[in-house]
Amino acid sequence: MLPCVMSRKPLPPDKALLVQFAAEVDATLRVFSGRIEHLESGLRTRFGSREEFFASLAKMLGKPNRAAATSGKVGAEPDQT
């Protein structure tokens, strides 16, 4: 039996991320590329490998901010919406 969702701590909005995989990614995961978007800040980061994905994820779960979006590190892109 699954634990009651209500008994868990709330999910903080600063930890909300969207992961979008490239069209070439399939169940085999031989190709592993796409982007991660931090929903609260709008920071977007592209990744081309598992290593880049986890590096981007770790960065975004830290303290994402718009200044980092212009740094060019780990493929960061400013919000373009």
C-alpha positions as CSV (number, residue, x, y, z in Angstrom):
1,M,0.0,0.0,0.0
2,L,1.3,3.5,-0.9
3,P,1.8,6.0,1.9
4,C,-0.7,8.8,2.1
5,V,0.5,11.8,0.0
6,M,-1.0,14.2,2.7
7,S,1.5,12.9,5.3
8,R,4.5,14.1,3.2
9,K,6.1,17.6,3.4
10,P,4.9,20.1,0.8
11,L,6.7,20.3,-2.5
12,P,8.5,23.6,-2.7
13,P,8.0,25.7,-5.9
14,D,11.7,26.5,-6.1
15,K,12.3,22.7,-6.7
16,A,9.9,22.5,-9.7
17,L,11.6,21.5,-12.9
18,L,10.5,20.6,-16.4
19,V,12.5,18.1,-18.4
20,Q,12.1,17.9,-22.1
21,F,13.9,15.2,-24.0
22,A,14.9,15.6,-27.7
23,A,13.0,13.8,-30.4
24,E,15.8,11.2,-30.8
25,V,15.6,9.9,-27.2
26,D,13.8,6.6,-26.9
27,A,13.5,3.8,-24.4
28,T,17.0,2.6,-25.1
29,L,18.5,5.9,-23.9
30,R,21.4,5.6,-26.3
31,V,20.8,9.2,-27.1
32,F,20.3,11.3,-24.0
33,S,19.7,15.0,-24.8
34,G,17.2,17.7,-24.2
35,R,16.7,20.6,-21.7
36,I,15.7,21.3,-18.2
37,E,13.8,24.4,-17.2
38,H,13.6,25.8,-13.7
39,L,9.9,26.8,-13.5
40,E,10.2,29.5,-10.8
41,S,13.2,31.4,-12.4
42,G,12.7,30.5,-16.0
43,L,16.3,29.4,-16.3
44,R,16.8,26.8,-19.1
45,T,19.7,24.5,-19.6
46,R,20.4,22.2,-22.5
47,F,22.1,18.8,-22.0
48,G,23.7,16.4,-24.4
49,S,24.6,13.5,-22.1
50,R,23.7,11.9,-18.8
51,E,26.7,13.7,-17.2
52,E,25.5,17.1,-18.5
53,F,21.9,16.3,-17.3
54,F,23.0,15.5,-13.8
55,A,25.4,18.5,-13.7
56,S,22.5,20.8,-14.8
57,L,20.1,19.2,-12.4
58,A,22.5,19.8,-9.5
59,K,23.0,23.4,-10.5
60,M,19.3,24.1,-10.7
61,L,18.5,22.4,-7.4
62,G,21.0,24.8,-5.9
63,K,20.2,28.4,-6.1
64,P,19.0,29.1,-9.6
65,N,18.9,32.8,-10.7
66,R,18.6,34.8,-13.8
67,A,22.3,36.0,-13.5
68,A,23.4,32.4,-14.0
69,A,21.4,32.3,-17.2
70,T,23.8,34.6,-18.9
71,S,27.0,32.9,-17.7
72,G,27.0,30.3,-20.4
73,K,27.9,27.6,-18.0
74,V,26.3,24.1,-18.6
75,G,24.5,25.5,-21.6
76,A,22.4,27.9,-19.6
77,E,20.0,30.0,-21.7
78,P,17.9,33.0,-20.5
79,D,14.1,32.7,-20.5
80,Q,12.9,33.5,-24.1
81,T,9.2,33.4,-23.6
